[in-house]
Amino acid sequence: MRGFFEAQYPYSGNRGSFAPAVADYVEDVVLAADTLVRVPIPAGARFALFSFDGDFRLRLGVSNTTFALPSATSTNGTGSILNPAARRIPETLGDGTTVPTHLCLRAPAACKGSIEFYGG
């Protein structure tokens, strides 16, 4: 998997690219209205870049993670992210021990998109 950080971009060592190279690992994702889709995180992935043609929400999790579209303001930190553009995939979830295995997505209306995955 191509790294998000390139060792020699251009003429400098080990700095983050403003515009990363085109990923060599991309998942196409089709979301039905208000239907949870869990996209497995590929081995070695450290970053995910999202591009969708409609609004969607993201929650990092595991194979049985679930969440609903919000219908009220949350006050306990359990919300989901609206239309993330790019995210680093942490080594563990908020509990400090569980390794994330899936990106969990849900949209209020049907939409399509892609997720580019990058290594470190």
N, C-alpha and C positions, 0 to 999 in steps of 0.2 A: 504494500500500500504506500502510495506517495506520501511524503511527509508534508505537513503544513509549513514547517520552517525549513528553508533550504539553506544548505551550508554555504553556497556561493551565489547569493542573489544581490543584484549584480555587483560584483567587485567588492563585496564585504562578506565577512564571515559570520555565519550563524545568527542572522537577524530575521525577524518575522517579515514575511512578504506583505506589502500593502495589498497586493492582488495575488492570491495564491495561484499556483499552477492549476490547470484543469485536473480534477481528481481522476484517478484510475479506478475508483470504486464508487459507483453511484447506484442508488436504489430509486426506482420510480415508485411513487406511492399514489394510490387512488383512495380517497376518503369518501365514504357515503355519509349522508347527513346524520349527525349525532350517533356515529358508530365508532367505537374504539378500535384502533389499529395499533398493534405492537410490532415495531420494526426491530429485528435483532441487531445489536451492535456488533459489527464484525471484529474479529480478533485483531488487536493492535490499533484499533481506532482511538484517537485522542481528541479529534475535533469533528464536528458535524456542521455543514452549511446547508441551510434550508431555502428552497425556492418553491412557492406555491401560488396558484392563481386565485386563491380565496383565503379567507381568514381560517386559521386553525390554532389549536392550543397544544402545548407540549408538556409532558411530565416525564422525567427520567425515572426508570424503574426496572422491574424484573418481569418474568413471564406471566405473573398473575396480578400485576399492578393495574388498578382501575381508577378512573375518576370520571366525574360528570361535568358537563358544561356548567359554568357558574350561573346561578339564578339569584344570588345575593352576594353581598360583600363578605369576603372571608376575613377572619380576625385571628386565625391561629397558624398562619404560615403554610397552609395546605393547598394554596391555589396552584394554577397551572400558568404557563407562559404563553402569552398571545403573540403569535407571529414572530418567533425568534428568527434572526438572520443567521447567526453563527454562535456556536456554543462549544466550550471545551468540555469534554466528557471526564468527570472526576473519577478517581480511583474507587471511591466508595460513595454511597448515598449519605444522606444527612445523619444516619445512625452511626456512621463511622466504621461499620463492619461489612455491610452488604455491598457486594460488587454490582454495579448496574449492568444489566444485560440487554435492555430494550429501551427504545425511545417510544413512548406511548403518545399517540396522536388522536385528536378528536376535532371535528369541525362542525359548526352549526348548519352548514349547507355543503352539499357535495362539492368537492374540489380535487384538483390533481396537482402533483408537485414532484420534486426530487430532493433527495438528501445526498450530499457529497460527503464522503468520509475521508479523513486524512489521519495518518499516523503522526507521531511526535516530531 
